[in-house]
Amino acid sequence: MTNILDVNKILRLSVILFVSVLFPINSSDFQEFDDLGTSNSNTSTFLESSISDFVNHHTNALPLKSGADCSKKLITLRLPPIQFSHYVALQKKIAEIIPDESYRPTIDLTLTLANATPTKSIGLLGGMGPLSDCDILTRIMPSIENKVDWNRFAIHLLSAPPPRVFFAVFQGLSYFYKVIDFTTQGHDRYYMLGNKAHLHLKWFERAIGCTWLRSRSLSTTSQATDLVEFVIQETFKKNAKSKVLILEALRSYRSQLYQHYLLKNGISTDDFYTQSQEEAAVIQDCISNVKAGNTDDAGKKISDLVIGKITQIRTSGKEVNAVLCGCTEIPLALKSKWNAENKLLELGDESPVFIDTAELFAMKIAYDINELCKPY
């Protein structure tokens, strides 16, 4: 068995080396800017008097232009925790300028104090939906800001929009290298901030667990957390008799991500409902608008679709008492449409509860951070 494992390791390493030779990345492949806006630099601290100055500085330094392909640009930020909202504002401005997320630059963000020497850290892999990443981060920070020692703790968020077309992967394999480098940082815990990203959880876990890939850390305790599994556990822990409608965009719908997780947890097909492919296509279009920062029209379309679907299910004599938002952009679209109890305003007391996956992701990450930093 040992020999087989060694051979598998050698084969995987050989593939990586082979790909590296075929598709080398040189210094001209990326245009990197740190928080001072200078090229080919590592990481430094940029303290702004205002959020608007910070945003204008970075959008002008790159520069970002509407319709331009900035996917090979890299912004490295090291910010104090109190300034995480600067990052959020920057991502919103980038979405406004470049609606297509696959053309946006990668942002490598570290939240810690300027002269800190972190001994504990977590890694958040984002970029599948940069604005939903911001939403999750915004939910995490109030729960941890005053509970951790930021001199010895850091959050590392890699917002790297993945290529949407297969052949784009081979244009320098930039995304592959960015993620591999991220997994070798030796953070105590890793999380993927997208629902659909969990289709690649096993690969992510293997990359984190491969100590032979690591050049910066000898830690073997790093682990990836399955946030989708946490969503399922929380959903049915509160109400074991939940009858759930799954809302997914077309790409997630085709993968049947949540259906697999539900069945794996012993949930009967009688206890959950899926959309049609046409309905998933409508949500996919809405998600694209949300990623570009246009939530109003998307929220109305999704809420109308949900009301129609719930009416259809109930007319057939069945019940639905929960709606699972299978994409973290869906809560962004529906936020103005539901009340404090996560119920759709238009349906009133008859509304099922909406399961906000972004909220649950943030809750789990914040809890883990507080547990990780307890000794401090």
Secondary structure, DSSP 8 states (H G I E B T S, - for coil): -HHHHHHHHHHHHHHHHHHHHHS---TTS-EEEETT--BT----B---SSHHHHHHHHHHHTT--TT---TTEEEEEEE-GGGHHHHHHHHHHHHHH--SGGGS-EEEEEES-TT---SEEEEEEE-SSHHHHHHHHHHHHHHHTTTS-TTSEEEEEEE----SSGGGGGTT-HHHHHHHHHHTT--SEEEE--SGGGGGHHHHHHHHH-GGG-SS------EEE-HHHHHHHHHHHH-TT--EEEE--HHHHHHTHHHHHHHHTT--GGGEE---HHHHHHHHHHHHHHHTT--HHHHHHHHHHHHHHHHHHHHTT----EEEE-STHHHHHHGGGB-TTSBBGGGGGG--EEE-HHHHHHHHHHHHHHHHTTT-
